[in-house]
Each structure stands twice: as structure tokens, then as C-alpha cells.
Amino acid sequence: MQALTHHFIDNRWVESRGSRWLPVTDPYRETLIAEITAGAPEDVNAAVTAARRALPGWRALGGAARGAYLDAFADALAARRGELEALSSRNNGKPKAEAEQDLSDAIACYRHYAEEARTLDDRQGETVATGEAGLVSRRYRDPAGVAGLITPWNFPLVSSAWKLAPALAAGCTVVFKPSEVTPLPEQALAEIAEAIELPPGVFNLVHGDGGNVGAPLTAHPGVDKLSFTGSNPVGEAVMAAAARGTRNVSLELGGKSPILVTEDADLDQAAELVLAGFCYNAGQMCSATSRLLVHEQIADALHDRLDAAIAELVAGDPQDAATTLGPLVNATQRRRVNAYLAEAEAEGLVPTTTVRLVLPDQGHFVAPRVFRDVPTASRLWREEIFGPVLCARAVRDDDEAVALANDSDFGLAATVVAGSHERAEAVASRLTAGNVWCNTYQVAPPGLGWGGMKGSGIGRELGRAGLDAYLETRYVTRPA
């Protein structure tokens, strides 16, 4: 059993000052695979101090040199591909194919921001129109400063890449708190930083939980920028902490995303996209399209195909290539999902799936559930479940589908499945969501932005917007 007793601070492995230990489990075998320190506020302070000390030198290094380090991160991740895929699968419970996709996405993200770092040099000092005769102004992009980064457990190595890569590209130094649920894959990032000889203090990793590390990090006055991905209640606490000192904050929070299927949609494609939308990563996605709005003319046919697709899922060992449905990440998450299923029973909702998926005798598995004709006031319809649960309603037309889709506290994502791309895009233009996929799977290339509206958060990750989140704009104006 591995013991994560050290943090990575100032390019050194430092013994934690924390006295409490947290279990790290294998969600399939239900065994203890590691223990991790709960951390301590003193650890956070040491990491922030190191990051502040390193900031001037990292900022002055220039985008080209920072880009080279990001390429080195990508190279190192690629060199350790097999090991990290297996580690992510074991610690998180996601099927092998999904772990492979995650690592590819992470590598692509570091590559993308390596190039963004290089182009940042070219964009410094751009001349901008002032609108005033006799004046000339230049625009500069400065790093926001020390960035405190907090990531969730559902996409280890991916969520961290979305934050670390643009922060480092921008010239920020970072204090990174990975989820205490899936710390094993993220530990590799500190090992890589050490191996590629990243300048001391640029990247600091502090293990621990929200109380001992997360809260002190968000409240620390030496942190200039906060970026958090996770639940809405914690996100609100992060935002409140950022208000003290009026600090820059980005939040990627929950979702209750819809998938809209029109009467002329290809039913086989629709069934595939609906299944992937609520069963990928066992439904543990903030962007899970867990509300189905299907035209009444094809509702029965689509549900028949969906039942057949669910029957073909293979639940089993996540590291077995044949497995397509893994367990939930831990017993706590399974209890949470089962509580929603108990609520469904209390509300009189009956799952309509006609197949009984065979589940292994071990592991924190929950079989996919589909509920039809779910009232819009139901907790299952309105709240994020984070498990393989789909709520469906039949609709008369696109207008009703759009109205129901937008009637949500969230606005992260949506999918539209229609008979033509043009019709799908027309429906998409009416949806309140940061990302809408039309007749395709959920994809998040590093060149596009990611983020939501309403309760789904503040700001954007990925793309140029993801880099700008770690930059402050400075104008220098003088007589012409």
C-alpha cells in the first residue's frame, strides 16, 4: 500500500505537517490502495510562499521558454502512458478505454498551451486604437500571479491539465490541490515537474482535504487567482473566500444538461448519444446530459433502442478492455446515487428499462436507470445526481423542448440530435448552455472554450479564453 505523506513544495518532497490520514480506495475491488495526508494550513502557507518567491523569475522567463516546459510535461505524460492509464483506472474506476482517452486529452492540452505560451510573446505590446488624436497605446498581458488550483476526482489528469497548462503558459506560479479521492494519478505531475527540472516554486502540489488544505488555500492572501472545479456549495464557499481581497476567481460547477431529440433524428444515433450522455464515466460528469427531451412521435421507439443499448453494456473490472461501465468512485458516491433512487421511489417514479444489467458481485456499481414522464418539479429532474440516471419527457415540438431544456438552474452543456445539422444548430442557438453538441458525442478539444452559464459557474477554461483567465490586461498610453 502506498503512503502519500509528502507534498511537493519548492521542488522538494516535504513531509506533511498534518497528523490525520485519509483512505484511498480501489472502487472495483473495494480495497485500500493508499493513504494520503489530510494536510495542514502550514503546508499551504509553505507552498504559497514558494510560489510567490518563484513568480518574478517565471514571469520573466518568457512564453517560448514556458512553452518548452509544457511540451516537456506532455512528453513525460506520453512516456508514462500505460502506467498512468492503469493508475487512473484503478484509482477512479473508469474503464480502460476512458482512461486512455483522458490521458490523450491531457497530453493534447499541454501541447496546445505550449503553443499558446509561444504566441503570447508575439502578442505582447500590440498597438491598439485609442480613439483619441495624438495618443498611441500598447496592450500587454501580464500573469495574474500565484494561482490556487483545486480539481475534482471524476477526470484526474484532465481537469488538472485544463488549469495547470494555461496557468503556467500565462506565467503564473501555482499551488495545486488535487482531489483527495484520486490523488495517485495527480502525484505523477509533481514527479514530472521534478524530472523536467521546472524552476523551484513554480509548481507546488499539496495533498489533503477541503478543510485542511482547500479552505486555507482559498483564503490565503498570497493567492491572486483561484480556479475551482467541483460542487456548487463548495464553489460558493470559494467565491466567498475570493471576495476577501477582491481576488480573481474561476468556477466550473454543476450541471443538469439536456439532450433534445427531434422527430426526424436518426434513432440509432440518438440512442448512442443518449446512452453516452448519461453513462460515460458511470454518469459522473458535470456535463452529463441526464434530461432527455424527445419528440412524442418517436419516444417509444427511442426508448426501445435505448434499452437494447443498455443491455449491451459490460460492467466489470475497469482495467479489462471489455468493460464499458465501471463502478462509481467510492461507497460515498454510491450511497448518494442510491439516495436519489430512493427519492424516485418515494415520488412514484418507476424505471422503464426492461433489461437487468448483470453487475459484478464486487465494486461500487449502480445499474443505469431510465425514468419516463418525470415531473419537472422532481428532484431527479432538477438536481445533479452524478450517476447513470436518466430522466425523460416526451415533447410536442421544438418550442416545448427548448423551454423545458432552459428551465434549469444550470447552463453548462446540451446535446441536440436532429435529422439535419442545420436544424440541430437552429435548436442549439436557442439553448442557454456554454457548450452544445449537434449530432455528435461530447467533445472538448483544447482549442475550444469550456464553461457554463447560471449556476454552472463563472469564466471559461480551454481555448484562448482559458489562457486569458490567468492573465491581466495592461495598457500603456503615451503621446504619438
Helices and strands as residue ranges (DSSP letters): E 2-4, E 6-9, E 12-15, E 21-26, E 31-37, H 41-61, H 63-79, H 81-92, H 96-123, E 126-128, E 135-143, E 146-150, H 158-170, E 173-177, H 183-195, E 203-205, I 210-214, H 215-219, E 225-229, H 232-243, E 248-252, E 257-261, H 267-279, G 280-283, E 289-295, H 299-311, H 331-346, E 369-372, H 379-382, E 389-395, H 398-406, E 410-411, E 413-417, H 421-428, E 435-438, E 453-454, E 457-458, H 463-468, E 471-479
